[in-house]
């Protein structure tokens, strides 16, 4: 393998969680009498979930309890309804079997993220996992990536950052790492990634 170190995003890259996230957000809004189209929510959330929360809170003066309610609804869905993206388990296993390493940099909170990995038997595939609870600046800030590079002495020429959002690619580029944008045909495009793939399996042939 030319690349041996893989830094993955979580939501929408390794796990198919966006359908549930959109449903939960839609339900939280509906409880307050606000209707929003799923496609609109997906578009906003793919750009930045934090900015999506801020936008709707400001627009409808929702207050901080709205985010808490959104999380409550999201957590009511089963993990079986939010499976790994096609090829995720196979690709991560193959990387480890060939002597490579997997890392995760995600904004998702630790208990939720680890619950996914444990449910699907994937935790052991990752050398280190950075979540929203670890205190690093949120992407597109490259702080978490820089930490991994320094701690594990990652060679940038053999490291890839893989994500499904523009902010993943921005953070990787800021850290000086080659970037891979996975195109999920959801209307989001990224023209400045080093590579663009349509399936996770393609990452192994770069």
N, C-alpha and C positions, 0 to 999 in steps of 0.2 A: 504494500500500500504506500502510495506517495504521502498520504496524510494519515497520521497515527493518533492525533488528538482531536476530539470532537466536542465542541461546547454547544449544547442544545438548549433551545428555548423549550418550554413545556407545553403550555396551552396552544393548541392548534398546530404544533410541530410534532410532538411526541404523542399527545393525547387529543382525541376528538371531543373537546370539552365545549367548544363554542356554541353548538346547538342548545345545550342546557343553560349556558350562561345567558344566551339571548332570551330563552324562555323565562328564566328567573327574573331577568331585568324587566321584561315585558309584563310579567305578573305583578311585580312590585309597583310598577307604574300604574297598572290597571286598578290596583287596590285604592289608588288615590284619584281614580277617575280620569287617568291620562292614557290615551291610546297611542301606540307607536308601532310602525310596521317592523317586522323582523329584519328585513333587508337593511333598513335604516340603522337599526341598532347594531347589526353585525358590522356594517361599514364603520360606524363610530368606534365600536369596541376593538376592531382590528387595528385602528390607528393608535388608540390608547384607552385602556379601561379607566384609568384614573381621570383622564380628561373627559371621558363620557360621563362619569359620575358627577364631576364638577359642572359640566354643561347642563345636565338635567336638574341638578340641585339649584343652580343659578336661574335657569329659565323658569322653573316652576316653584322656586322658593321652598324646596322640599326639606331642608334641614338634614342634620347628620344621621337621624334615625332611618332615613331612606336606605343608606348604604348597609346598615345593620340588617334591615329587613330583606334587602336583596341577597345578602349572604345566607340568611336563614332559609330563604326559598331555594337558593342554589344547593344548599346542603341537604335539602329534602329529597333530591334526586339520587338514585342509586348509582354506585360506581359502575355497575353493569351497563348503565345507559351512556357511559362516557368512556368507551374503550380506547386502547392505543390506536394511533393512526396505523393504517395498513403498512406492514413492513417494519414498524418501529422495534418490536422485540427481536426480530430476526437480524436486523442491521446492527443493533447495539450488541447483541450476542456475538456476531461475526467480528466486530471490531475488537472485542475483548479476546476472542479466541485467536486472533491474529497478532496479539500483543499490543493493541492500541488501548486508549483510555477514553471513557465518556465522562462528561461533566454536564451539569444542568445549571443554568442561570435563569431564574424565574421570579416574577413578582408575586406569585401565588404564596399564600401563607403555608408555613411548614406542616401543620397537622394534616391539612387537606392534601398537599402534594405527596407526603409520605404514605398517606392512606391509599392513594392511587398506586404507587409503586409496590407497596406490600400486597395489595389486592391482586395485582397482576404478576407478582413474583419478579419484579424488575430492579429492586433496590440495589442488589449486589452488582449490577452492571455499571454502576456509576462510582467513580473515584471520589468525587465531591459534589455536593448539591447545595447550591446557594438559593435561598428563598427570600421572600419579602420580609421575613422576620430577622434576617441577618444584619440589617442596618446599612447595607450599601445603597448608594444613590441609584435611583431607578434608571433603567435604560430609557433614552439613548446614552446616558452617562456610562463611560466604559470602566468605572471603578471596579466592579466585580470581575470583569475580564482581566484587568491589569493584576488584580490580586491572584487569580489563578495562574497567570503567566509567570509571575514572580515566585509563587510558592512551589510550583511543580516544574519550574525552569522549562516551560513550554517553548519549543522552537517555533517561531511564527511561520516559518516556511513549511512546517508539517502540521499546522493547526488550522481547523476550520470552525467558524461560527455558523450555525444553521438555525434559521428562524423563518417564520411565516409573516412577520410584520416588518415594516420599514424601520422601526426603532431598534429591532434586533440587528439589522444590517448596519445602521448608523453606529451603534455601540461597538460592533466588531471592527468596523473601519477605523473608528477613533482609537481603538486599541492596537491598530496596525496588523490585524489578523484578516486572512482571507475569509470572505463571506459567501454564504449559500442561501439564496432565497427559494423557499419551496412554494411553488405556484399551485394553489388549491382551487383555482377557478372561482374565486369568490369576489372578483372584481378589483382586488387590490393588486397593484403592479409595483415593481421596484426595478428601476433601470440601472442602478449603480452598484448592485451586488456583483461580486466577481464571477459567480456562477448562478444559474437558475435551473432548478430541477422540478419535475412534475411528480416524482415519487421518491420516497426515502431511499429506496434501493439504489437510485442513481448516484447517491452521495458516495458510494463505495467505488465508483468507477471514475471519479474525478481525478 
